[in-house]
Structures are given as C-alpha cells and as structure tokens.
Amino acid sequence: MGNRGPTIADKLDRLFKTVRPGGREYSYEEVATRIRATGVMISHTYVWQLRKGHRDNPTIRHVEALARFFGVSPVYFLDNEAARQIDEQLELLAALSDKSVRHVAMRVAGLSAPSLEAINGMIEHARRIDRLTESGDDPSRRPIDPMPDDMQ
C-alpha cells in the first residue's frame, strides 16, 4: 500500500490552520453556520469529523461549500498536485499577513544577489536557533488537538 498523499482530513486541517481571520482559527460552529447560510446543510460535528478523519467521503456539495468557505478551489480536496500548489500560496499569504514579515520583505527588495544570499543565511541560522522547520513551525510547539467535547 503506497503513500497516496494527504487525505481530506489533512487538507481540511491545513485550511483551518492557515486561513485564520484576525489570527485565530475558525470554530467548527462558525464554519458550519456560514456554510448553512449558503443553503448547504452541514453540522459542526460533521466538519469536525471530516477534519479529524472520522469521516472521509464528503458529498461534492460539502466539498464545494468547504472550498468556498476557505477561499480555495474544490480541486484542492480532489487533486494532490493542485493541493500542493494551493498550500504553497496559502503559506505565502499567511506569512505576508504578518506585518513584520511584510516589512522585512519590502526592505530586501532591490538588494543584490550576494546581499540576499547573506540575509537568507542569517534567516536560516535564526530559524535553526528557534527550532523552526522548513514550513515555519516547530512540531514540538504545536497545540494538542481538542477532544470531541471541545467542538465549538
């Protein structure tokens, strides 16, 4: 049995962790309420089940509604290559939403290739000091998943 890539649960979890209004994660109830307002019936429990992998075969209507809610194409859930490309874009958008990151990015614009290489080396050194992985987070610092009774 080969590696088939990220599951729907993996992809939905990534959206919850990346698409964060005001820096906070959407609650399951928020997602379900806003989707129901578009005419698609979905419960917060079902959203939680999809995210945690307890359910893994959503209807196309649910896929489309979740994609619309999080601002991605429905293809994100169906095609792993498209998901990888969208994840890269989401990661960049998330990074650029941080005012400090934007400030640094704006300041390096126009620098020579050797200067950019030196700055990149300093950044990589600082990331190692802070124990950050390539994707930007330290796995040992990740929050523990909420229990089912914590569903919001």
PASEBA-1860 file (N, C-alpha, C; in nm, 3 decimals):
! residues 152
1> MGNRGPTI> 0.083/-0.117/0.000/0.000/0.000/0.000/0.088/0.125/0.000 ~ 0.090/0.200/-0.109/0.177/0.316/-0.123/0.119/0.440/-0.060 ~ 0.203/0.540/-0.050/0.161/0.669/0.005/0.074/0.740/-0.099 ~ -0.050/0.769/-0.063/-0.142/0.830/-0.156/-0.150/0.981/-0.137 ~ -0.067/1.035/-0.051/-0.068/1.178/-0.031/-0.163/1.219/0.080 ~ -0.179/1.350/0.095/-0.262/1.400/0.204/-0.409/1.360/0.187 ~ -0.472/1.331/0.298/-0.614/1.295/0.299/-0.700/1.422/0.303 ~ -0.830/1.403/0.289/-0.922/1.516/0.304/-0.905/1.576/0.442
9> ADKLDRLF> -0.888/1.492/0.542/-0.867/1.542/0.680/-0.741/1.628/0.687 ~ -0.632/1.582/0.625/-0.507/1.660/0.624/-0.528/1.796/0.559 ~ -0.597/1.795/0.446/-0.619/1.919/0.371/-0.710/2.015/0.447 ~ -0.815/1.962/0.506/-0.906/2.047/0.583/-0.836/2.104/0.706 ~ -0.756/2.022/0.771/-0.679/2.068/0.886/-0.585/2.181/0.846 ~ -0.520/2.164/0.732/-0.429/2.268/0.681/-0.503/2.400/0.659 ~ -0.625/2.392/0.603/-0.704/2.513/0.581/-0.740/2.579/0.714 ~ -0.782/2.500/0.811/-0.814/2.557/0.942/-0.693/2.627/1.002
17> KTVRPGGR> -0.575/2.567/0.987/-0.454/2.623/1.047/-0.399/2.742/0.969 ~ -0.432/2.752/0.841/-0.374/2.855/0.757/-0.466/2.974/0.733 ~ -0.594/2.948/0.711/-0.691/3.054/0.685/-0.748/3.098/0.819 ~ -0.690/3.204/0.874/-0.721/3.245/1.012/-0.755/3.393/1.018 ~ -0.884/3.425/1.027/-0.923/3.566/1.035/-0.877/3.628/1.166 ~ -0.809/3.739/1.155/-0.763/3.805/1.278/-0.666/3.720/1.358 ~ -0.602/3.622/1.295/-0.502/3.541/1.364/-0.558/3.426/1.444 ~ -0.689/3.406/1.441/-0.746/3.295/1.517/-0.810/3.193/1.424
25> EYSYEEVA> -0.812/3.070/1.470/-0.870/2.963/1.391/-1.023/2.970/1.397 ~ -1.087/2.942/1.284/-1.233/2.933/1.283/-1.278/2.819/1.374 ~ -1.393/2.835/1.437/-1.451/2.725/1.513/-1.532/2.639/1.418 ~ -1.560/2.517/1.458/-1.641/2.427/1.376/-1.781/2.484/1.358 ~ -1.834/2.543/1.463/-1.968/2.601/1.457/-1.971/2.719/1.359 ~ -1.868/2.802/1.361/-1.859/2.914/1.267/-1.862/2.866/1.122 ~ -1.782/2.764/1.095/-1.776/2.711/0.959/-1.912/2.656/0.918 ~ -1.971/2.573/1.004/-2.099/2.511/0.972/-2.210/2.615/0.956
33> TRIRATGV> -2.214/2.714/1.044/-2.319/2.818/1.037/-2.309/2.896/0.908 ~ -2.189/2.936/0.872/-2.171/3.015/0.749/-2.198/2.932/0.624 ~ -2.167/2.804/0.628/-2.198/2.718/0.514/-2.349/2.697/0.504 ~ -2.414/2.672/0.618/-2.560/2.655/0.615/-2.629/2.779/0.561 ~ -2.573/2.897/0.587/-2.631/3.022/0.537/-2.631/3.028/0.384 ~ -2.547/2.944/0.320/-2.545/2.939/0.173/-2.642/2.835/0.119 ~ -2.713/2.765/0.209/-2.812/2.666/0.167/-2.764/2.523/0.169 ~ -2.641/2.500/0.213/-2.587/2.364/0.221/-2.596/2.319/0.366
41> MISHTYVW> -2.667/2.211/0.389/-2.683/2.161/0.525/-2.557/2.085/0.569 ~ -2.502/2.130/0.681/-2.381/2.069/0.736/-2.379/2.101/0.885 ~ -2.332/2.009/0.966/-2.324/2.034/1.110/-2.180/2.056/1.152 ~ -2.164/2.120/1.267/-2.028/2.141/1.317/-1.963/2.007/1.351 ~ -2.043/1.909/1.393/-1.990/1.776/1.424/-1.934/1.710/1.298 ~ -2.006/1.726/1.187/-1.960/1.668/1.061/-1.830/1.735/1.015 ~ -1.821/1.867/1.030/-1.697/1.938/0.993/-1.582/1.884/1.078 ~ -1.607/1.866/1.208/-1.505/1.812/1.299/-1.465/1.671/1.254
49> QLRKGHRD> -1.565/1.587/1.222/-1.538/1.450/1.180/-1.453/1.447/1.052 ~ -1.483/1.535/0.959/-1.403/1.543/0.837/-1.260/1.584/0.868 ~ -1.245/1.684/0.954/-1.110/1.734/0.986/-1.027/1.629/1.059 ~ -1.091/1.551/1.145/-1.019/1.452/1.223/-1.006/1.316/1.153 ~ -1.068/1.303/1.034/-1.057/1.179/0.959/-1.157/1.073/1.001 ~ -1.252/1.106/1.085/-1.354/1.009/1.126/-1.456/0.987/1.015 ~ -1.469/1.084/0.928/-1.549/1.074/0.805/-1.456/1.115/0.692 ~ -1.463/1.046/0.579/-1.365/1.076/0.474/-1.423/1.074/0.334
57> NPTIRHVE> -1.554/1.079/0.322/-1.614/1.073/0.190/-1.726/1.177/0.179 ~ -1.690/1.306/0.185/-1.795/1.409/0.180/-1.861/1.415/0.043 ~ -1.983/1.465/0.041/-2.050/1.484/-0.087/-1.981/1.598/-0.162 ~ -2.005/1.604/-0.291/-1.946/1.712/-0.371/-1.999/1.847/-0.322 ~ -2.124/1.852/-0.277/-2.179/1.977/-0.223/-2.101/2.023/-0.099 ~ -2.065/1.928/-0.014/-1.987/1.963/0.105/-1.846/2.007/0.067 ~ -1.785/1.937/-0.029/-1.652/1.975/-0.076/-1.656/2.117/-0.133 ~ -1.754/2.144/-0.218/-1.766/2.277/-0.278/-1.790/2.384/-0.172
65> ALARFFGV> -1.876/2.353/-0.075/-1.907/2.452/0.029/-1.785/2.479/0.118 ~ -1.713/2.376/0.156/-1.592/2.395/0.237/-1.487/2.473/0.159 ~ -1.470/2.439/0.032/-1.373/2.511/-0.051/-1.412/2.658/-0.062 ~ -1.540/2.685/-0.087/-1.587/2.824/-0.098/-1.563/2.899/0.034 ~ -1.594/2.834/0.146/-1.575/2.897/0.276/-1.430/2.937/0.298 ~ -1.337/2.847/0.267/-1.196/2.874/0.291/-1.127/2.947/0.176 ~ -1.201/2.973/0.068/-1.146/3.053/-0.042/-1.051/2.979/-0.133 ~ -1.072/2.849/-0.147/-0.989/2.770/-0.239/-1.078/2.702/-0.341
73> SPVYFLDN> -1.018/2.650/-0.445/-1.091/2.574/-0.545/-1.129/2.438/-0.487 ~ -1.245/2.383/-0.525/-1.279/2.247/-0.482/-1.174/2.143/-0.523 ~ -1.099/2.174/-0.628/-0.993/2.084/-0.674/-0.891/2.060/-0.562 ~ -0.879/2.154/-0.469/-0.787/2.140/-0.356/-0.809/2.006/-0.284 ~ -0.935/1.967/-0.268/-0.966/1.844/-0.196/-0.954/1.719/-0.283 ~ -0.949/1.737/-0.414/-0.958/1.623/-0.505/-0.828/1.589/-0.576 ~ -0.736/1.684/-0.585/-0.613/1.665/-0.662/-0.494/1.704/-0.576 ~ -0.408/1.608/-0.547/-0.295/1.634/-0.455/-0.194/1.733/-0.511
81> EAARQIDE> -0.172/1.734/-0.642/-0.078/1.830/-0.701/-0.135/1.971/-0.689 ~ -0.264/1.986/-0.719/-0.328/2.117/-0.703/-0.324/2.159/-0.556 ~ -0.347/2.065/-0.466/-0.343/2.095/-0.323/-0.205/2.144/-0.282 ~ -0.101/2.081/-0.334/0.036/2.123/-0.301/0.060/2.267/-0.346 ~ 0.017/2.298/-0.467/0.036/2.434/-0.519/-0.045/2.536/-0.439 ~ -0.167/2.501/-0.405/-0.251/2.592/-0.326/-0.192/2.609/-0.186 ~ -0.140/2.499/-0.127/-0.077/2.508/0.004/0.040/2.607/0.003 ~ 0.120/2.604/-0.104/0.232/2.697/-0.116/0.182/2.842/-0.118
89> QLELLAAL> 0.074/2.865/-0.192/0.016/3.000/-0.199/-0.041/3.042/-0.063 ~ -0.108/2.949/0.005/-0.165/2.979/0.136/-0.055/3.011/0.238 ~ 0.054/2.936/0.230/0.167/2.959/0.320/0.226/3.099/0.299 ~ 0.239/3.137/0.173/0.291/3.270/0.142/0.195/3.378/0.191 ~ 0.066/3.361/0.166/-0.033/3.459/0.212/-0.032/3.470/0.364 ~ -0.022/3.356/0.430/-0.020/3.357/0.577/0.104/3.432/0.627 ~ 0.218/3.407/0.564/0.340/3.476/0.606/0.329/3.625/0.581 ~ 0.274/3.663/0.466/0.265/3.805/0.433/0.158/3.878/0.513
97> SDKSVRHV> 0.071/3.803/0.580/-0.029/3.870/0.663/0.034/3.925/0.792 ~ 0.155/3.878/0.823/0.229/3.927/0.939/0.299/4.057/0.900 ~ 0.267/4.165/0.968/0.322/4.297/0.936/0.475/4.298/0.940 ~ 0.534/4.229/1.036/0.680/4.225/1.046/0.742/4.155/0.927 ~ 0.679/4.048/0.881/0.731/3.975/0.765/0.721/4.063/0.640 ~ 0.608/4.131/0.625/0.592/4.222/0.510/0.699/4.330/0.513 ~ 0.727/4.383/0.632/0.827/4.489/0.646/0.964/4.439/0.601 ~ 1.003/4.320/0.645/1.132/4.264/0.605/1.134/4.240/0.454
105> AMRVAGLS> 1.026/4.184/0.400/1.020/4.157/0.256/1.036/4.285/0.176 ~ 0.972/4.391/0.220/0.981/4.518/0.148/1.123/4.576/0.157 ~ 1.188/4.555/0.269/1.322/4.611/0.288/1.428/4.540/0.204 ~ 1.409/4.413/0.173/1.511/4.341/0.095/1.492/4.361/-0.055 ~ 1.379/4.415/-0.096/1.356/4.438/-0.239/1.465/4.529/-0.294 ~ 1.524/4.489/-0.404/1.626/4.570/-0.470/1.767/4.539/-0.428 ~ 1.786/4.456/-0.326/1.922/4.422/-0.285/1.986/4.329/-0.388 ~ 2.118/4.330/-0.392/2.192/4.245/-0.487/2.180/4.098/-0.446
113> APSLEAIN> 2.210/4.010/-0.542/2.205/3.866/-0.516/2.297/3.826/-0.399 ~ 2.422/3.878/-0.391/2.506/3.842/-0.276/2.447/3.890/-0.143 ~ 2.387/4.009/-0.143/2.325/4.059/-0.021/2.207/3.972/0.020 ~ 2.124/3.934/-0.078/2.009/3.847/-0.050/2.055/3.711/0.003 ~ 2.163/3.659/-0.054/2.217/3.531/-0.009/2.265/3.541/0.136 ~ 2.331/3.652/0.171/2.378/3.672/0.308/2.259/3.682/0.405 ~ 2.155/3.755/0.365/2.036/3.768/0.451/1.967/3.633/0.466 ~ 1.958/3.556/0.358/1.896/3.424/0.365/1.973/3.336/0.463
121> GMIEHARR> 2.105/3.343/0.460/2.187/3.266/0.554/2.159/3.305/0.699 ~ 2.143/3.435/0.722/2.110/3.480/0.858/1.973/3.431/0.901 ~ 1.878/3.434/0.810/1.743/3.386/0.841/1.746/3.238/0.874 ~ 1.817/3.159/0.792/1.825/3.014/0.818/1.891/2.988/0.953 ~ 1.993/3.063/0.987/2.058/3.047/1.117/1.960/3.080/1.230 ~ 1.886/3.188/1.217/1.787/3.226/1.319/1.678/3.120/1.331 ~ 1.636/3.060/1.220/1.532/2.957/1.222/1.583/2.832/1.295 ~ 1.712/2.798/1.275/1.769/2.683/1.348/1.773/2.712/1.497
129> IDRLTESG> 1.809/2.835/1.534/1.812/2.872/1.676/1.673/2.858/1.738 ~ 1.570/2.899/1.662/1.432/2.892/1.711/1.368/2.756/1.686 ~ 1.446/2.660/1.633/1.398/2.524/1.607/1.275/2.524/1.517 ~ 1.278/2.603/1.412/1.167/2.607/1.317/1.197/2.517/1.199 ~ 1.095/2.445/1.154/1.110/2.358/1.038/1.097/2.441/0.912 ~ 1.116/2.377/0.799/1.105/2.445/0.670/0.969/2.512/0.653 ~ 0.860/2.446/0.702/0.726/2.503/0.685/0.696/2.613/0.785 ~ 0.788/2.636/0.880/0.771/2.752/0.966/0.724/2.724/1.106
137> DDPSRRPI> 0.707/2.597/1.143/0.665/2.575/1.280/0.745/2.462/1.343 ~ 0.760/2.469/1.471/0.831/2.370/1.549/0.730/2.264/1.591 ~ 0.744/2.140/1.542/0.646/2.037/1.576/0.628/2.018/1.726 ~ 0.733/2.042/1.805/0.719/2.024/1.950/0.639/2.135/2.015 ~ 0.613/2.245/1.941/0.537/2.357/1.996/0.392/2.358/1.950 ~ 0.351/2.258/1.870/0.214/2.256/1.818/0.115/2.231/1.931 ~ -0.003/2.295/1.924/-0.104/2.270/2.027/-0.160/2.129/2.013 ~ -0.208/2.077/2.123/-0.271/1.946/2.125/-0.410/1.959/2.066
145> DPMPDDMQ> -0.450/1.861/1.983/-0.584/1.864/1.924/-0.689/1.861/2.034 ~ -0.798/1.937/2.014/-0.904/1.936/2.114/-0.976/1.802/2.115 ~ -1.032/1.767/2.229/-1.114/1.647/2.241/-1.249/1.674/2.179 ~ -1.324/1.569/2.144/-1.453/1.589/2.081/-1.547/1.681/2.157 ~ -1.541/1.680/2.292/-1.630/1.767/2.367/-1.588/1.912/2.360 ~ -1.472/1.940/2.300/-1.427/2.078/2.281/-1.476/2.136/2.151 ~ -1.556/2.060/2.076/-1.603/2.110/1.948/-1.681/2.239/1.972 ~ -1.653/2.337/1.888/-1.719/2.467/1.905/-1.819/2.491/1.799
END
